Amino acid sequence: MKVLLLIIMITAAPVSWACGTTEQQFERYWKLESNLEKQDWLAQLDCTGMVNYYPRRADPVILAVMSDAIERQLSREVLEGILDTYHCIHGERQSDGYEAIRGYLGERHNTLCPTEELASLYLVATESGANLRSGPSANTERVAGLLPGVQVRVLESGDDWHKVIVAEEVEGWIYAPLLSAY
């Protein structure tokens, strides 16, 4: 009975758990040999999403992969999909390598990565994480705990509290000083 329960737990586990972090997922790119393998792998990433995406750690890894893909002249559509999924790896926008992405995608980059929309992205800035609450007060119900470095999108700004959405799914309020601009 214990073995059956373990098998059910493993098969019911979210895909993100089996895939590891976003940066671990993108590190697999370097093990592939040919351009075709790399392009196919990037096009079929099966562990994308925001669950294990911590921008400060993942964005430099994603940028390195995208820079290599550009040098290899891999599909623009594949690179556009990565930018779309990972909020234009906004944390790397000031780096030298990011200019290559802008140049490779041209005007399409500006369509995919509108500056005003990206300005609403913030990261949990404390080492201990933060609580997401049902209202703008520490006395309201805790909706979720957020790990350090988790990305949120600010929906409403208040004096001390921001209404945010996490992973494009969970909304709540977070104490503003616990966030830093992405």
C-alpha positions as CSV (number, residue, x, y, z in Angstrom):
1,M,0.0,0.0,0.0
2,K,2.9,2.4,0.8
3,V,4.5,1.8,-2.6
4,L,1.2,2.4,-4.4
5,L,0.7,5.7,-2.5
6,L,4.3,6.8,-3.3
7,I,3.7,6.1,-7.0
8,I,0.5,8.1,-7.0
9,M,2.3,11.0,-5.2
10,I,5.0,10.9,-7.8
11,T,2.7,10.8,-10.8
12,A,0.5,13.4,-9.4
13,A,3.4,15.8,-8.7
14,P,3.4,19.0,-10.7
15,V,5.6,19.0,-13.8
16,S,7.6,21.9,-12.3
17,W,8.7,19.7,-9.4
18,A,10.2,17.2,-11.8
19,C,11.9,19.8,-13.9
20,G,13.8,21.7,-11.2
21,T,14.3,25.4,-11.3
22,T,14.1,27.5,-14.5
23,E,17.9,27.9,-14.5
24,Q,18.4,24.1,-14.3
25,Q,16.0,23.6,-17.1
26,F,17.9,26.1,-19.4
27,E,21.3,24.6,-18.5
28,R,20.2,21.5,-20.4
29,Y,20.5,23.5,-23.6
30,W,24.4,23.3,-23.4
31,K,24.3,19.5,-23.5
32,L,22.7,19.4,-27.0
33,E,25.0,19.1,-30.0
34,S,23.4,20.4,-33.2
35,N,21.6,23.6,-34.0
36,L,18.5,21.6,-34.9
37,E,18.5,19.8,-31.5
38,K,18.9,23.1,-29.7
39,Q,16.1,24.8,-31.7
40,D,13.7,21.8,-31.2
41,W,14.5,21.7,-27.5
42,L,13.8,25.4,-27.1
43,A,10.6,25.2,-29.0
44,Q,9.3,22.3,-26.9
45,L,10.3,23.3,-23.4
46,D,7.9,21.3,-21.3
47,C,8.7,22.9,-18.0
48,T,8.2,26.6,-18.8
49,G,6.2,28.7,-16.5
50,M,6.5,30.9,-13.4
51,V,6.3,28.3,-10.6
52,N,10.1,27.8,-10.3
53,Y,11.1,31.1,-11.9
54,Y,13.3,33.3,-9.8
55,P,14.4,36.1,-12.1
56,R,17.6,37.2,-10.4
57,R,19.0,33.6,-10.7
58,A,17.3,32.6,-14.0
59,D,17.5,35.6,-16.2
60,P,21.3,35.5,-16.6
61,V,21.1,31.8,-17.6
62,I,18.3,32.5,-20.0
63,L,20.2,35.4,-21.5
64,A,23.3,33.2,-22.1
65,V,21.1,30.6,-23.9
66,M,19.4,33.2,-26.0
67,S,22.7,34.9,-26.9
68,D,24.0,31.5,-28.1
69,A,20.8,30.9,-30.0
70,I,21.2,34.2,-31.8
71,E,24.8,33.5,-32.7
72,R,23.5,30.2,-34.2
73,Q,20.7,32.1,-35.9
74,L,18.0,29.9,-34.5
75,S,14.3,30.7,-35.0
76,R,13.2,34.2,-34.0
77,E,9.7,32.7,-33.2
78,V,11.3,30.4,-30.6
79,L,13.2,33.3,-29.0
80,E,10.0,35.4,-29.0
81,G,8.2,32.6,-27.1
82,I,10.9,32.5,-24.4
83,L,10.8,36.3,-24.0
84,D,7.0,36.2,-23.8
85,T,7.1,33.4,-21.1
86,Y,9.8,35.0,-19.0
87,H,8.7,38.7,-19.1
88,C,11.4,39.6,-21.5
89,I,14.1,38.6,-19.0
90,H,13.6,42.2,-17.8
91,G,16.2,42.0,-15.2
92,E,18.9,41.7,-17.8
93,R,17.7,44.6,-20.0
94,Q,20.8,46.7,-19.1
95,S,23.4,44.0,-19.9
96,D,25.4,44.0,-23.1
97,G,24.0,40.7,-24.2
98,Y,20.5,42.0,-24.1
99,E,21.3,44.4,-27.0
100,A,21.8,41.4,-29.2
101,I,18.3,40.3,-28.5
102,R,16.9,43.7,-29.3
103,G,18.9,43.8,-32.6
104,Y,17.9,40.2,-33.6
105,L,14.2,40.7,-33.0
106,G,14.0,44.3,-34.2
107,E,10.6,46.0,-33.8
108,R,9.1,42.7,-32.7
109,H,11.0,43.1,-29.4
110,N,9.2,46.4,-28.7
111,T,5.9,44.7,-29.3
112,L,6.7,41.8,-27.0
113,C,8.4,43.8,-24.3
114,P,6.5,47.1,-23.8
115,T,8.4,49.2,-21.2
116,E,5.2,50.5,-19.5
117,E,3.9,46.9,-18.8
118,L,7.3,45.7,-17.5
119,A,7.5,48.7,-15.1
120,S,4.8,47.0,-13.0
121,L,7.1,44.0,-12.2
122,Y,8.7,43.7,-8.8
123,L,10.6,41.1,-6.9
124,V,10.2,40.0,-3.2
125,A,13.3,41.6,-1.8
126,T,13.7,40.1,1.6
127,E,15.8,37.1,2.5
128,S,13.0,35.5,4.4
129,G,10.3,36.0,1.8
130,A,6.9,37.7,2.3
131,N,3.3,37.0,3.0
132,L,0.6,37.6,0.4
133,R,-2.5,38.8,2.2
134,S,-6.2,39.0,1.4
135,G,-6.3,42.7,2.2
136,P,-3.9,45.7,2.7
137,S,-3.1,44.9,6.4
138,A,-1.0,42.4,8.3
139,N,-4.2,41.5,10.2
140,T,-5.9,40.0,7.1
141,E,-5.8,36.4,6.1
142,R,-2.5,35.0,4.7
143,V,-3.2,33.9,1.1
144,A,0.3,32.5,0.4
145,G,3.9,32.7,1.4
146,L,6.3,34.1,-1.2
147,L,9.9,33.0,-1.5
148,P,12.7,35.6,-1.9
149,G,13.2,36.7,-5.5
150,V,9.6,35.7,-6.6
151,Q,8.3,38.0,-9.3
152,V,5.0,39.8,-8.8
153,R,3.0,42.2,-11.0
154,V,1.6,45.3,-9.2
155,L,-2.1,45.8,-10.0
156,E,-2.8,48.6,-7.6
157,S,-0.4,50.8,-5.6
158,G,-1.3,52.1,-2.1
159,D,0.7,54.0,0.5
160,D,2.1,51.0,2.3
161,W,0.5,48.0,0.5
162,H,0.4,46.9,-3.2
163,K,-2.2,44.6,-4.7
164,V,-0.3,42.1,-6.8
165,I,-0.7,39.0,-8.9
166,V,1.8,36.1,-8.6
167,A,2.4,33.7,-11.5
168,E,-0.5,35.3,-13.3
169,E,-2.8,33.3,-11.0
170,V,-2.9,34.3,-7.4
171,E,-3.9,37.9,-6.3
172,G,-3.3,39.4,-2.9
173,W,-1.8,42.3,-1.0
174,I,1.9,42.7,0.0
175,Y,3.6,45.2,2.2
176,A,5.3,47.6,-0.3
177,P,8.7,47.8,1.5
178,L,9.2,44.1,0.9
179,L,9.4,44.6,-2.8
180,S,12.1,45.9,-5.1
181,A,11.7,47.0,-8.8
182,Y,12.6,44.3,-11.2
